[in-house]
């Protein structure tokens, strides 16, 4: 069985778990990375529950925020918000995610739940611009259309198995917020 859980990405002077937006998960969050500019990555291992509100986190910090919910190390639901450019949702490892969506309600497709890669990349470019970064949309599309068959991309992820978590950290690197 793979990993189930959240990665919370935000920018702040205080540790993110101290913020009201994440109060419901504060005791279960572990810091996994930090980067210049106050960027923080926190992990909340859980296959259920509500860790907090990403929109509220963006408002409370005054900066873009992102939640990555990893499902069995096979795929990732990406939810992002920024104070000015708003919220958007997409996924990583789309073919694996299609299996989860297909197990749900009849007649709904992946696109009923998530932005397509090109649209998600455009939203991510605006998200990154609001964070003060200029990013390449094509580089984001590359990650958004990849499968989790990549080698480990983060020092915090040492296993050699194909992991959707690696796609998440590659996406964060391409956004400019948490370099690999």
For each residue, the residues with C-beta under 8 A, 3 or more apart:
1: 72
2: 70 72 73 74 163 164
3: 45 70 72 73 163 165
4: 45 46 47 70 71 72
5: 43 44 45 46 47 69 70
6: 25 43 44 45 46 51 67 68 69 70
7: 32 41 42 43 44 67 68 70 165 168
8: 16 22 25 29 41 42 43 44 51 52 57 65 66 67
9: 39 40 41 42 65 66 67 68 172 177 178
10: 16 39 40 57 58 61 63 64 65 66
11: 37 38 39 40 61 63 64 65 131 177
12: 15 16 19 38 40 61 63
13: 38
14: 18 19
15: 12 18 31 40
16: 8 10 12 19 22 29 40 42 57 61
17: 22 25 26 27 29 42
18: 14 15 26
19: 12 14 16 22 23 57 60 61
20: 23 56 60
21: 52 53 54 56 57 59 60
22: 8 16 17 19 25 26 29 42 51 52 57
23: 19 20 26 52
24: 49 50 51 52
25: 6 8 17 22 28 29 44 49 50 51 52
26: 17 18 22 23 29
27: 17
28: 25 44 45 46 51
29: 8 16 17 22 25 26 42 43 44 51
30: 42 43 44
31: 15 34 40 41 42 43
32: 7 41 42 43 156
33: 39 40 41 154 156 178
34: 31 39 40 41
35: 39 40 41 177 178 179
36: 39
37: 11 132 177
38: 11 12 13 63
39: 9 10 11 33 34 35 36 177 178
40: 9 10 11 12 15 16 31 33 34 35
41: 7 8 9 31 32 33 34 35 172 178
42: 7 8 9 16 17 22 29 30 31 32
43: 5 6 7 8 29 30 31 32
44: 5 6 7 8 25 28 29 30 51
45: 3 4 5 6 28
46: 4 5 6 28 49 51
47: 4 5
48:
49: 24 25 46
50: 24 25
51: 6 8 22 24 25 28 29 44 46 67
52: 8 21 22 23 24 25 56 57
53: 21 56 57
54: 21 57 58 65 66 67 79 80 81 87
55: 58 59 81 87
56: 20 21 52 53 59 60
57: 8 10 16 19 21 22 52 53 54 60 61 65 81
58: 10 54 55 61 62 63 64 65 81 82 83
59: 21 55 56 62 83
60: 19 20 21 56 57
61: 10 11 12 16 19 57 58 65
62: 58 59 83
63: 10 11 12 38 58 82 83 130 131
64: 10 11 58 80 81 82 83 85 127 128 130 131
65: 8 9 10 11 54 57 58 61 80 81 82
66: 8 9 10 54 78 79 80 81 127 172
67: 6 7 8 9 51 54 77 78 79 80
68: 6 7 9 76 77 78 79 92 168 171
69: 5 6 76 77 79
70: 2 3 4 5 6 7 73 75 76 164 165 168
71: 4 74 75 76 77 96 97 100 164
72: 1 2 3 4 75
73: 2 3 70 148 161 162 163 164 165
74: 2 71 93 96 97 99 148 164
75: 70 71 72 91 92 93 94 96 97 100 148 164
76: 68 69 70 71 91 92 93 164 165 167 168
77: 67 68 69 71 89 91 97 114
78: 66 67 68 89 90 91 92 120 168 171
79: 54 66 67 68 69 87 88 89
80: 54 64 65 66 67 87 88 89 123 124 127
81: 54 55 57 58 64 65 66 86 87 88
82: 58 63 64 65 85 86 126 127 130 131
83: 58 59 62 63 64 130
84: 130
85: 64 82 123 126 127 129 130
86: 81 82
87: 54 55 79 80 81
88: 79 80 81 115 120 123 124 127
89: 77 78 79 80 113 114 115
90: 78 114 115 116 117 119 120 123 144
91: 75 76 77 78 94 97 110 113 114
92: 68 75 76 78 97 143 144 146 148 164 167 168 171
93: 74 75 76 96 97 146 147 148 164 167
94: 75 91 97 98 110 114 117 144 145
95: 98 99 147
96: 71 74 75 93 99 100 147 148 164
97: 71 74 75 77 91 92 93 94 100 101 110 114
98: 94 95 101 102 109 110
99: 74 95 96 102 103
100: 71 75 96 97 103 104
101: 97 98 104 108 109 110 112 113
102: 98 99
103: 99 100
104: 100 101 108
105: 108
106:
107:
108: 101 104 105 112 113
109: 98 101 112 113
110: 91 94 97 98 101 113 114
111: 114 116
112: 101 108 109
113: 89 91 101 108 109 110
114: 77 89 90 91 94 97 110 111 120
115: 88 89 90 119 120 123
116: 90 111 119 120
117: 90 94 120 121 141 144 145
118: 121 122 137 141
119: 90 115 116 122 123
120: 78 88 90 114 115 116 117 123 124 140 144
121: 117 118 124 125 137 138 140 141 144
122: 118 119 125 126 137
123: 80 85 88 90 115 119 120 126 127
124: 80 88 120 121 127 128 135 137 140 171 175
125: 121 122 128 129 135 137 140
126: 82 85 122 123 129 130
127: 64 66 80 82 85 88 123 124 130 131 175
128: 64 124 125 131 133 134 135 175 176 177
129: 85 125 126 132 133 134 135
130: 63 64 82 83 84 85 126 127
131: 11 63 64 82 127 128 175 176 177
132: 37 129
133: 128 129 175 176 177
134: 128 129 176
135: 124 125 128 129 139 140 174 175 176
136: 139 140 174
137: 118 121 122 124 125 140 141
138: 121 141 142
139: 135 136 142 143 174
140: 120 121 124 125 135 136 137 143 144 171 174 175
141: 117 118 121 137 138 144 145
142: 138 139 145 146 174
143: 92 139 140 146 167 170 171 174
144: 90 92 94 117 120 121 140 141 171
145: 94 117 141 142
146: 92 93 142 143 149 150 167 170
147: 93 95 96 162
148: 73 74 75 92 93 96 162 163 164 165 166 167
149: 146 162
150: 146 153 162 166 167 170
151: 160 166
152: 157 158 159 160 163 166
153: 150 157 166 169 170 173 180
154: 33 157 165 166 169 180
155: 158
156: 32 33
157: 152 153 154 163 165 166 169
158: 152 155
159: 152 163
160: 151 152
161: 73
162: 73 147 148 149 150 166
163: 2 3 73 148 152 157 159 166 167
164: 2 70 71 73 74 75 76 92 93 96 148 167 168
165: 3 7 70 73 76 148 154 157 168 169
166: 148 150 151 152 153 154 157 162 163 169 170
167: 76 92 93 143 146 148 150 163 164 170 171
168: 7 68 70 76 78 92 164 165 171 172
169: 153 154 157 165 166 172 173 178 180
170: 143 146 150 153 166 167 173 174 180
171: 68 78 92 124 140 143 144 167 168 174 175
172: 9 41 66 168 169 175 177 178
173: 153 169 170 176 178 179 180
174: 135 136 139 140 142 143 170 171
175: 124 127 128 131 133 135 140 171 172 178
176: 128 131 133 134 135 173 179
177: 9 11 35 37 39 128 131 133 172
178: 9 33 35 39 41 169 172 173 175
179: 35 173 176
180: 153 154 169 170 173
